[in-house]
């Protein structure tokens, strides 16, 4: 069984993405890893070269700013990376710049790839998600956070990155048939110093909206306000080992009482249903869970 990985990178340094940690968390699964490095002005390519990882291959791309609305450029770039993976790879591992796989899940993921390698019903593997917010001890638990997503796909199945690159579909827009791999992705995109989080928000919104929206809607400030959140819960588990230097070096505070919720009546009722019965009413699922 041969496994390759792929992702994209652009202006990683200025927004303080934990891309090195993301890569190191999944490299144990991979024989080869391809990164499409977009035109950056912050030394992103040097940052990646400095890792000196023999499995990693870099190639340069130029982002099409005409595809910024709706985040389409992210899928476009991801598909460029996907096109460069080795043709003889059986499985392809995808990780975003603010995600990590805990080392405790490596055996489960490897076992799932072995189990479903020759199962033609399975196109991809599904992961659970934990979305950290504000600091490393709080996670979002409301409907605004997706609970699952595809992060490993089979090769040679005409699979493409979909819409804003959160997930995947077939080239003719069909949902992939997936098996759950028994692992969880830790998403750290909402854990940064407020200064870097605000820079990330500005950078992020430019991939979805035009300049007029940016001028009118994106708050012009030097520091992100983490207090505007509907619901959090405390995280008492361990973080991936590769993330511990960041966890230990946190240099800002975010104090919040997770028992306090900021819901309207409808959202509060839907939250109660989910927490009581485990059913998320109307949940969007960009996949077909079959195993």
Secondary structure, 3 states (H helix, E strand, C coil): CCEEEEEEECCCCCCCCCHHHHHHHHHCCCCEEEEEEECCCCCHHHHHHCCCCCCEEEEEECCCHHHCHHHHHHHHHHHHHHCCCCCCCCEEEECCCCEEECHHHHHHHHHHHHHHCCCCCCCEEEEEEEEEECCCCEEECCCCCCCEEEEEEECCCCEEEECCCCEEEECCCCECEEEEEEEEEEEEEECCCHHHHHHHHHHHHCCCCCHHHHHHHCCCCCCCCCCCCCCEEECCCCCCHHHHHHHHCCCCCCCCCCCCCCCCHHHHHHHHHHHHHCCCCCCCCCCEECC
